[in-house]
Amino acid sequence: MTKYRSTPDQNLKGMPSGVPFIIGNELAERFSFYGMKGILVTFMTLHMLNAMGESANMTESEAKAWYHAFTGLAYTFPILGALVADVFWGKYKTILIISLMYCVGHACLAVMDYAPAMGMGMKPWLLAGMLFIAIGAGAIKSCVSAHVGDQFGSGNKRLLAIVFNWFYFSINVGAAVSNLLTPKLLEGIKIGTDTQTGEAIVFGGPWIAFGLPGVLMALATFVFWLGRNKFIHVPPAGWQKFKQETFSPEGIQALKSLAPLFVVFVMMFWAIFDQTGSAWVLQARQMDRNFLGVEWLEAQIQFVNPILILTGIPFFAYVVYPLMGKFFDPTPLRKIGIGFVLAALAFAISAWIESQIQSGKTPNIGWQFVAYLVLTAAEILVSIVCLEFAYTQSPPKMKSFVMGIYFLGVAVGNYFAMGVNWVLESTKNAEGQTLLEGANYYWFFAAMMMITFFAYLVFAKYFYKGRVYIQGEATITARAEAEAPDAR
């Protein structure tokens, strides 16, 4: 017998009282995640020390491989978190307990700055912190958005869209602010001058750059705990019920259609997109970063993406999609295909930038802003559409699990990028050159995206057998995508 409410008040017309706690938690948690993730490659290539306090920086290929291994793990654990929440603990308990592991990971990264003073190298602390954060960030990811939906009943379901808009807004605000602030903290902020030596007094370093996101994560966990008596706590279904619903004929058909879409095709988009935090950061280091009257740090450029997302979503909704509708039906599958092409174009722009660097020029960082503009458009067409698609194409009791499958596709894309960089690192020649040197690295991923695009066209036209499930009806209606020509 639980002491918490397990069903929402169907007569409530206003906003559920637990929502502010969820939005506050999400804002702080996303700041912490994107803050530490945004400076990982810079830290690994410029700030690593061994037990003697000597430089132990990773090579660029090694740092990219570790970065994508971390991101891959962070998107592998959502499916496990969904299973734990739906079968054993419920969403609230899963989020709360695993968030504590998240905090432990941040503590490892903050302490890392003092490892040489303790006769230890930084690397073990770094890897431990990354592992704990990957588990924490990943395992709660599939639970948080579903927990939002659990708070609403029939009386106030009209407010659900408003809440999800605020939810997404909080994610991008947290990401934008952290991407601007944490790189500056890592580099150090001048706060004064020593009157005796004349040297600058600098506040910053890895301890505060990683420590501040840790403090925000602890705050996020505390805010979430404060809302415990306000939340609706939907109990776990148990293994038998979960197995019965997942492996029903409809459940198996949904997995046959959606798993290849997310894990085989959409994964290549993520292999490209998540290199904004690795390859694009390293490329920015070699560019003229004076743009719009600001001298940008290499890791700060990532803030462009969340800002473009916030402005791009309404632009696509009210301008781009209606314009598309004048020429063809912009179905989800078509939007995803267009997004694939734009992702390849974004990396083609990066290849051109890299060719300029190779020729001895120093292109302005504004060109990378252009690449971000194209890639963010691709994100709106692929990522946001896939989230909607994962929901509408999965049976009612499988929606969290299918969301975990979608995140697994993100993980596979990052594992692919990791594997490429491990191969490049292990096959360097005597001069330290890799098989994909310079612009060829970017052309390789652009080509892989286009190959994926053409294979996707065949899959979408001939093999995808999807159904649209409509909630709230006595009999759930469905239609086969294969029988609907306008769905392609």
Secondary structure, 3 states (H helix, E strand, C coil): CCCCCCCCCCCCCCCCCCHHHHHHHHHHHHHHHHHHHHHHHHHHHHCCECCCCCECCCCHHHHHHHHHHHHHHHHHHHHHHHHHHHHHHCHHHHHHHHHHHHHHHHHHHHHHHHCHHHCCCCHHHHHHHHHHHHHHHHHHHHHHHHHHHHCCCCCCHHHHHHHHHHHHHHHHHHHHHHHHHHHHHHHCEEEEECCCCCCEEEECCHHHHHHHHHHHHHHHHHHHHHCCCCCCCCCCCCHHHHHHHHCCHHHHHHHHHHHHHHHHHHHHHHHHHHHHHCHHHHHHCCCECEECCEECCCCHHHHHHHHHHHHHHHHHHHHHHHHHHCCCCCCHHHHHHHHHHHHHHHHHHHHHHHHHHHCCCCCECHHHHHHHHHHHHHHHHHHHHHHHHHHHCCCHHHHHHHHHHHHHHHHHHHHHHHHHHHHHHHCCCCCCCCCCCCHHHHHHHHHHHHHHHHHHHHHHHHHCCCECCCCCCCCCCCCEHHHCHHHC
